[in-house]
Amino acid sequence: MAKKVPLECTDCGSRNYSTTVKDNSGERLEIKKFCGVCNKHTVHKQTK
């Protein structure tokens, strides 16, 4: 079963994206996305 989780910008801390992940995955997801607050591409990490 997939679970919806938010992605948080590592620079400013804003949560502007969400994605689905499997429940049994052991590590946190890291994706490089565009942050509208920082106005640049930054790494976004999975949060709880």
PyMOL Python script that loads the backbone (N, CA, C, O; Angstrom):
from pymol import cmd

cmd.read_pdbstr("""\
ATOM      1  N   MET A   1       0.836  -1.183   0.000  1.00  0.00           N
ATOM      2  CA  MET A   1       0.000   0.000   0.000  1.00  0.00           C
ATOM      3  C   MET A   1       0.881   1.247   0.000  1.00  0.00           C
ATOM      4  O   MET A   1       1.808   1.356   0.803  1.00  0.00           O
ATOM      5  N   ALA A   2       0.595   2.171  -0.887  1.00  0.00           N
ATOM      6  CA  ALA A   2       1.370   3.408  -0.979  1.00  0.00           C
ATOM      7  C   ALA A   2       0.843   4.445  -0.001  1.00  0.00           C
ATOM      8  O   ALA A   2      -0.351   4.501   0.291  1.00  0.00           O
ATOM      9  N   LYS A   3       1.769   5.271   0.503  1.00  0.00           N
ATOM     10  CA  LYS A   3       1.436   6.299   1.477  1.00  0.00           C
ATOM     11  C   LYS A   3       1.869   7.654   0.932  1.00  0.00           C
ATOM     12  O   LYS A   3       2.946   7.767   0.346  1.00  0.00           O
ATOM     13  N   LYS A   4       1.040   8.690   1.116  1.00  0.00           N
ATOM     14  CA  LYS A   4       1.351  10.025   0.642  1.00  0.00           C
ATOM     15  C   LYS A   4       2.182  10.761   1.696  1.00  0.00           C
ATOM     16  O   LYS A   4       1.774  10.859   2.853  1.00  0.00           O
ATOM     17  N   VAL A   5       3.360  11.283   1.291  1.00  0.00           N
ATOM     18  CA  VAL A   5       4.258  11.971   2.214  1.00  0.00           C
ATOM     19  C   VAL A   5       4.653  13.324   1.631  1.00  0.00           C
ATOM     20  O   VAL A   5       4.768  13.461   0.413  1.00  0.00           O
ATOM     21  N   PRO A   6       4.864  14.336   2.493  1.00  0.00           N
ATOM     22  CA  PRO A   6       5.308  15.641   1.999  1.00  0.00           C
ATOM     23  C   PRO A   6       6.824  15.676   1.793  1.00  0.00           C
ATOM     24  O   PRO A   6       7.567  14.932   2.433  1.00  0.00           O
ATOM     25  N   LEU A   7       7.266  16.548   0.891  1.00  0.00           N
ATOM     26  CA  LEU A   7       8.690  16.775   0.639  1.00  0.00           C
ATOM     27  C   LEU A   7       9.034  18.175   1.108  1.00  0.00           C
ATOM     28  O   LEU A   7       8.328  19.132   0.786  1.00  0.00           O
ATOM     29  N   GLU A   8      10.126  18.304   1.875  1.00  0.00           N
ATOM     30  CA  GLU A   8      10.521  19.582   2.467  1.00  0.00           C
ATOM     31  C   GLU A   8      11.823  20.063   1.857  1.00  0.00           C
ATOM     32  O   GLU A   8      12.757  19.283   1.670  1.00  0.00           O
ATOM     33  N   CYS A   9      11.883  21.349   1.548  1.00  0.00           N
ATOM     34  CA  CYS A   9      13.093  21.965   1.011  1.00  0.00           C
ATOM     35  C   CYS A   9      14.171  21.982   2.085  1.00  0.00           C
ATOM     36  O   CYS A   9      13.896  22.334   3.232  1.00  0.00           O
ATOM     37  N   THR A  10      15.397  21.605   1.726  1.00  0.00           N
ATOM     38  CA  THR A  10      16.483  21.576   2.708  1.00  0.00           C
ATOM     39  C   THR A  10      17.019  22.967   3.011  1.00  0.00           C
ATOM     40  O   THR A  10      17.606  23.171   4.074  1.00  0.00           O
ATOM     41  N   ASP A  11      16.835  23.936   2.107  1.00  0.00           N
ATOM     42  CA  ASP A  11      17.345  25.291   2.332  1.00  0.00           C
ATOM     43  C   ASP A  11      16.407  26.120   3.210  1.00  0.00           C
ATOM     44  O   ASP A  11      16.829  26.658   4.233  1.00  0.00           O
ATOM     45  N   CYS A  12      15.138  26.225   2.814  1.00  0.00           N
ATOM     46  CA  CYS A  12      14.231  27.123   3.532  1.00  0.00           C
ATOM     47  C   CYS A  12      13.245  26.392   4.437  1.00  0.00           C
ATOM     48  O   CYS A  12      12.665  27.018   5.324  1.00  0.00           O
ATOM     49  N   GLY A  13      13.034  25.091   4.245  1.00  0.00           N
ATOM     50  CA  GLY A  13      12.149  24.326   5.106  1.00  0.00           C
ATOM     51  C   GLY A  13      10.693  24.327   4.688  1.00  0.00           C
ATOM     52  O   GLY A  13       9.856  23.788   5.412  1.00  0.00           O
ATOM     53  N   SER A  14      10.358  24.914   3.544  1.00  0.00           N
ATOM     54  CA  SER A  14       8.964  24.928   3.105  1.00  0.00           C
ATOM     55  C   SER A  14       8.586  23.569   2.527  1.00  0.00           C
ATOM     56  O   SER A  14       9.407  22.897   1.902  1.00  0.00           O
ATOM     57  N   ARG A  15       7.339  23.175   2.744  1.00  0.00           N
ATOM     58  CA  ARG A  15       6.827  21.901   2.240  1.00  0.00           C
ATOM     59  C   ARG A  15       5.916  22.192   1.054  1.00  0.00           C
ATOM     60  O   ARG A  15       4.728  22.465   1.230  1.00  0.00           O
ATOM     61  N   ASN A  16       6.476  22.133  -0.164  1.00  0.00           N
ATOM     62  CA  ASN A  16       5.720  22.511  -1.336  1.00  0.00           C
ATOM     63  C   ASN A  16       5.442  21.367  -2.302  1.00  0.00           C
ATOM     64  O   ASN A  16       4.839  21.608  -3.348  1.00  0.00           O
ATOM     65  N   TYR A  17       5.843  20.151  -2.012  1.00  0.00           N
ATOM     66  CA  TYR A  17       5.564  18.996  -2.856  1.00  0.00           C
ATOM     67  C   TYR A  17       5.123  17.821  -1.994  1.00  0.00           C
ATOM     68  O   TYR A  17       5.440  17.752  -0.807  1.00  0.00           O
ATOM     69  N   SER A  18       4.385  16.895  -2.612  1.00  0.00           N
ATOM     70  CA  SER A  18       4.049  15.642  -1.948  1.00  0.00           C
ATOM     71  C   SER A  18       4.128  14.527  -2.979  1.00  0.00           C
ATOM     72  O   SER A  18       3.934  14.758  -4.173  1.00  0.00           O
ATOM     73  N   THR A  19       4.414  13.314  -2.511  1.00  0.00           N
ATOM     74  CA  THR A  19       4.547  12.159  -3.384  1.00  0.00           C
ATOM     75  C   THR A  19       4.094  10.917  -2.635  1.00  0.00           C
ATOM     76  O   THR A  19       3.845  10.976  -1.430  1.00  0.00           O
ATOM     77  N   THR A  20       3.985   9.810  -3.325  1.00  0.00           N
ATOM     78  CA  THR A  20       3.606   8.556  -2.691  1.00  0.00           C
ATOM     79  C   THR A  20       4.812   7.625  -2.629  1.00  0.00           C
ATOM     80  O   THR A  20       5.605   7.556  -3.569  1.00  0.00           O
ATOM     81  N   VAL A  21       4.941   6.911  -1.515  1.00  0.00           N
ATOM     82  CA  VAL A  21       6.016   5.939  -1.325  1.00  0.00           C
ATOM     83  C   VAL A  21       5.422   4.668  -0.725  1.00  0.00           C
ATOM     84  O   VAL A  21       4.337   4.690  -0.143  1.00  0.00           O
ATOM     85  N   LYS A  22       6.139   3.579  -0.872  1.00  0.00           N
ATOM     86  CA  LYS A  22       5.712   2.326  -0.258  1.00  0.00           C
ATOM     87  C   LYS A  22       5.947   2.385   1.243  1.00  0.00           C
ATOM     88  O   LYS A  22       6.882   3.043   1.699  1.00  0.00           O
ATOM     89  N   ASP A  23       5.108   1.705   2.014  1.00  0.00           N
ATOM     90  CA  ASP A  23       5.214   1.736   3.469  1.00  0.00           C
ATOM     91  C   ASP A  23       6.479   1.068   3.982  1.00  0.00           C
ATOM     92  O   ASP A  23       7.037   1.508   4.987  1.00  0.00           O
ATOM     93  N   ASN A  24       6.946   0.015   3.314  1.00  0.00           N
ATOM     94  CA  ASN A  24       8.056  -0.767   3.839  1.00  0.00           C
ATOM     95  C   ASN A  24       9.429  -0.264   3.401  1.00  0.00           C
ATOM     96  O   ASN A  24      10.425  -0.948   3.633  1.00  0.00           O
ATOM     97  N   SER A  25       9.512   0.909   2.776  1.00  0.00           N
ATOM     98  CA  SER A  25      10.820   1.430   2.376  1.00  0.00           C
ATOM     99  C   SER A  25      11.560   1.946   3.608  1.00  0.00           C
ATOM    100  O   SER A  25      10.984   2.684   4.408  1.00  0.00           O
ATOM    101  N   GLY A  26      12.817   1.572   3.770  1.00  0.00           N
ATOM    102  CA  GLY A  26      13.569   1.889   4.966  1.00  0.00           C
ATOM    103  C   GLY A  26      14.222   3.255   4.963  1.00  0.00           C
ATOM    104  O   GLY A  26      14.469   3.816   6.031  1.00  0.00           O
ATOM    105  N   GLU A  27      14.512   3.812   3.788  1.00  0.00           N
ATOM    106  CA  GLU A  27      15.240   5.075   3.754  1.00  0.00           C
ATOM    107  C   GLU A  27      14.339   6.205   3.259  1.00  0.00           C
ATOM    108  O   GLU A  27      13.311   5.972   2.623  1.00  0.00           O
ATOM    109  N   ARG A  28      14.748   7.415   3.563  1.00  0.00           N
ATOM    110  CA  ARG A  28      13.965   8.598   3.185  1.00  0.00           C
ATOM    111  C   ARG A  28      14.296   9.016   1.759  1.00  0.00           C
ATOM    112  O   ARG A  28      15.434   8.892   1.306  1.00  0.00           O
ATOM    113  N   LEU A  29      13.295   9.505   1.071  1.00  0.00           N
ATOM    114  CA  LEU A  29      13.413   9.906  -0.324  1.00  0.00           C
ATOM    115  C   LEU A  29      14.036  11.298  -0.426  1.00  0.00           C
ATOM    116  O   LEU A  29      13.698  12.188   0.354  1.00  0.00           O
ATOM    117  N   GLU A  30      14.946  11.487  -1.387  1.00  0.00           N
ATOM    118  CA  GLU A  30      15.556  12.790  -1.660  1.00  0.00           C
ATOM    119  C   GLU A  30      15.469  13.057  -3.154  1.00  0.00           C
ATOM    120  O   GLU A  30      15.974  12.278  -3.963  1.00  0.00           O
ATOM    121  N   ILE A  31      14.821  14.172  -3.521  1.00  0.00           N
ATOM    122  CA  ILE A  31      14.634  14.528  -4.929  1.00  0.00           C
ATOM    123  C   ILE A  31      15.026  15.987  -5.111  1.00  0.00           C
ATOM    124  O   ILE A  31      14.735  16.819  -4.251  1.00  0.00           O
ATOM    125  N   LYS A  32      15.677  16.301  -6.212  1.00  0.00           N
ATOM    126  CA  LYS A  32      16.004  17.688  -6.520  1.00  0.00           C
ATOM    127  C   LYS A  32      14.823  18.290  -7.282  1.00  0.00           C
ATOM    128  O   LYS A  32      14.524  17.870  -8.400  1.00  0.00           O
ATOM    129  N   LYS A  33      14.144  19.286  -6.668  1.00  0.00           N
ATOM    130  CA  LYS A  33      12.964  19.921  -7.235  1.00  0.00           C
ATOM    131  C   LYS A  33      13.121  21.436  -7.172  1.00  0.00           C
ATOM    132  O   LYS A  33      14.018  21.944  -6.498  1.00  0.00           O
ATOM    133  N   PHE A  34      12.250  22.156  -7.875  1.00  0.00           N
ATOM    134  CA  PHE A  34      12.272  23.616  -7.848  1.00  0.00           C
ATOM    135  C   PHE A  34      11.495  24.115  -6.637  1.00  0.00           C
ATOM    136  O   PHE A  34      10.364  23.685  -6.406  1.00  0.00           O
ATOM    137  N   CYS A  35      12.087  25.013  -5.865  1.00  0.00           N
ATOM    138  CA  CYS A  35      11.436  25.627  -4.712  1.00  0.00           C
ATOM    139  C   CYS A  35      11.028  27.045  -5.089  1.00  0.00           C
ATOM    140  O   CYS A  35      11.878  27.855  -5.459  1.00  0.00           O
ATOM    141  N   GLY A  36       9.742  27.352  -4.999  1.00  0.00           N
ATOM    142  CA  GLY A  36       9.244  28.672  -5.348  1.00  0.00           C
ATOM    143  C   GLY A  36       9.642  29.743  -4.344  1.00  0.00           C
ATOM    144  O   GLY A  36       9.731  30.919  -4.695  1.00  0.00           O
ATOM    145  N   VAL A  37       9.885  29.346  -3.092  1.00  0.00           N
ATOM    146  CA  VAL A  37      10.294  30.298  -2.054  1.00  0.00           C
ATOM    147  C   VAL A  37      11.750  30.708  -2.266  1.00  0.00           C
ATOM    148  O   VAL A  37      12.074  31.895  -2.236  1.00  0.00           O
ATOM    149  N   CYS A  38      12.626  29.725  -2.481  1.00  0.00           N
ATOM    150  CA  CYS A  38      14.048  30.006  -2.729  1.00  0.00           C
ATOM    151  C   CYS A  38      14.296  30.489  -4.155  1.00  0.00           C
ATOM    152  O   CYS A  38      15.311  31.128  -4.430  1.00  0.00           O
ATOM    153  N   ASN A  39      13.369  30.184  -5.057  1.00  0.00           N
ATOM    154  CA  ASN A  39      13.452  30.536  -6.475  1.00  0.00           C
ATOM    155  C   ASN A  39      14.647  29.875  -7.160  1.00  0.00           C
ATOM    156  O   ASN A  39      15.309  30.490  -7.997  1.00  0.00           O
ATOM    157  N   LYS A  40      14.927  28.589  -6.789  1.00  0.00           N
ATOM    158  CA  LYS A  40      15.996  27.815  -7.413  1.00  0.00           C
ATOM    159  C   LYS A  40      15.736  26.328  -7.181  1.00  0.00           C
ATOM    160  O   LYS A  40      14.850  25.968  -6.406  1.00  0.00           O
ATOM    161  N   HIS A  41      16.495  25.471  -7.842  1.00  0.00           N
ATOM    162  CA  HIS A  41      16.394  24.031  -7.660  1.00  0.00           C
ATOM    163  C   HIS A  41      17.190  23.623  -6.422  1.00  0.00           C
ATOM    164  O   HIS A  41      18.373  23.942  -6.304  1.00  0.00           O
ATOM    165  N   THR A  42      16.532  22.912  -5.496  1.00  0.00           N
ATOM    166  CA  THR A  42      17.175  22.466  -4.266  1.00  0.00           C
ATOM    167  C   THR A  42      16.784  21.017  -3.999  1.00  0.00           C
ATOM    168  O   THR A  42      15.872  20.487  -4.632  1.00  0.00           O
ATOM    169  N   VAL A  43      17.473  20.386  -3.066  1.00  0.00           N
ATOM    170  CA  VAL A  43      17.147  19.021  -2.664  1.00  0.00           C
ATOM    171  C   VAL A  43      15.954  19.066  -1.706  1.00  0.00           C
ATOM    172  O   VAL A  43      15.943  19.836  -0.746  1.00  0.00           O
ATOM    173  N   HIS A  44      14.958  18.235  -1.982  1.00  0.00           N
ATOM    174  CA  HIS A  44      13.780  18.121  -1.120  1.00  0.00           C
ATOM    175  C   HIS A  44      13.812  16.737  -0.490  1.00  0.00           C
ATOM    176  O   HIS A  44      13.961  15.737  -1.192  1.00  0.00           O
ATOM    177  N   LYS A  45      13.671  16.675   0.847  1.00  0.00           N
ATOM    178  CA  LYS A  45      13.706  15.412   1.573  1.00  0.00           C
ATOM    179  C   LYS A  45      12.318  15.050   2.077  1.00  0.00           C
ATOM    180  O   LYS A  45      11.482  15.915   2.339  1.00  0.00           O
ATOM    181  N   GLN A  46      12.098  13.761   2.204  1.00  0.00           N
ATOM    182  CA  GLN A  46      10.826  13.240   2.721  1.00  0.00           C
ATOM    183  C   GLN A  46      10.711  13.551   4.208  1.00  0.00           C
ATOM    184  O   GLN A  46      11.670  13.369   4.959  1.00  0.00           O
ATOM    185  N   THR A  47       9.531  14.022   4.640  1.00  0.00           N
ATOM    186  CA  THR A  47       9.266  14.294   6.041  1.00  0.00           C
ATOM    187  C   THR A  47       8.148  13.384   6.531  1.00  0.00           C
ATOM    188  O   THR A  47       7.532  12.669   5.741  1.00  0.00           O
ATOM    189  N   LYS A  48       7.890  13.412   7.825  1.00  0.00           N
ATOM    190  CA  LYS A  48       6.818  12.579   8.366  1.00  0.00           C
ATOM    191  C   LYS A  48       5.477  13.216   8.191  1.00  0.00           C
ATOM    192  O   LYS A  48       4.464  12.643   8.594  1.00  0.00           O
TER     193      LYS A  48
END
""", "prot")
cmd.dss("prot")
cmd.show_as("cartoon", "prot")
cmd.util.cbc("prot")
cmd.orient("prot")
